[in-house]
Amino acid sequence: MPRPALALLLGLAACAGAARLDRADLVGTTWRETCADPEIVDAYVRLDADGGVAWSYERPDSVRAERVHTWAVEDGALVLRWNEGGAATRYVRAGREAGPGRLVGRESTLCPDGAVLERVGP
């Protein structure tokens, strides 16, 4: 294989790998979820080790766990499920320039016009 083609393939593989999320990196972290719809209030969520989501509309330190909300990493994306899966958003990295503390929502039933997660805690 010619060197330029090999370099291109290695570069593409590195970019693809960097975009994937890892469950171990997300456990215990706290985020602010913002929807593009101004009618939907921002929520703070903590991703617990057992796959549960603790949440609050008030502050990051006031989150409380309810076993009807869950999270998982599926195919390198964070999936938040609310109300036993009645609503869900699939989050991916916003891009290298945004850093690991910002995720953008795709395929959202709760925020179809767009959602963002910004990391606010460990």
N, C-alpha and C positions, 0 to 999 in steps of 0.2 A: 504494500500500500504506500503511495507517495506520502512524504512527510506532511505537506499541507492538509491532505485529507485526514490523516491520523490526528493532527493537531486539532482540526475542526471537530472530529468525533469526540476527542477527549474533552474539549471545551464544552460541547453540548451535554455530555454526560455529567460534567461537573455542575453545570447550571441546573439540569434536571434534578440531580441529587440534592442540591441546596434548597430547592423549593419544598421538599417533603418535610412534614412535621413528624416529630418523634414523641410518643406518649410520655416517656421518662422525663423529657424536658418540660412537659406541661403540668404534671402532677403538682398540686399545691399552689399553682399560680392563680393570681386574681386579675380580672380584666373588666373594663367598662365596655358594655355592648351598646352601640348607638345605631339606631335605624334611620334611614333617610326620611321616613314618614314622621313629621313633627308631632303627630298624634300619639306616637309610641314613645314612652318615657325611657330614658337611659336606664340600664340595669347593670349592677355589678355582679359578677359571677366568679366563684372560686371552683376550680376543677379538683375535686377530691380523689384520693388514691383508689377508692372503691368504685369509681365511675359515676359517682353522684355529683350533682351541681348544687352548691350553696349559692344563694342569691339575695339581692336587696335592691330596692330602688333608691335607698338613702345614701349609703357610703360603703366604701370597700370593707371597712372593719365591722359592718353590721350585717354581713351575709349570714343566712341561716340555711341549713340543709333541709330539703324536702325530697323524699325518695321517689318523687314522680318525675324529676328532671335528671337527665343523664348526659354523659359525654363519652366519646370514644375517638380514637384516631383510626380512620378507615382510608386506605389507599393514600396515605400521606397527608390527609386533610383532617382537621378537627371538625367533628359533627356534634353540635349541641342539640339535644332533643328535649322539648318542653312538654309537660303534661302527658307523660307516658307516650311520647312520640306524636302527639297531636299536632305539633309544630316543630320544625327543625330547620337548622341552617348549617351549611357546610362551609367551613372557613379554610382559606389557604393563605400562604404568605403574600403580603402586599408587593413584594419585590425586594431585591437586594438593597436598593437605596433606602427603603423604609425601615430596614432592620427587623430583628425577630420580634419586636414588641408591637407589631401592627399586623392584624390579619383582616382579610376582606371576605365578606360573606358571598357565597354563591348558592344558587338553588335554595333560596330561603322561602319558607311558607309564611313566616312571621313578618319578614321585612322584604317583600318582593322587589322594592325599589332600591335595595342595597342596605347592607349592614357592615359595621366595622367593629372589630375588637381591638382595644388598646390596652396593653399590659399596664397595670397600676400597682402590682404587688409581686412579691417573690416568685 
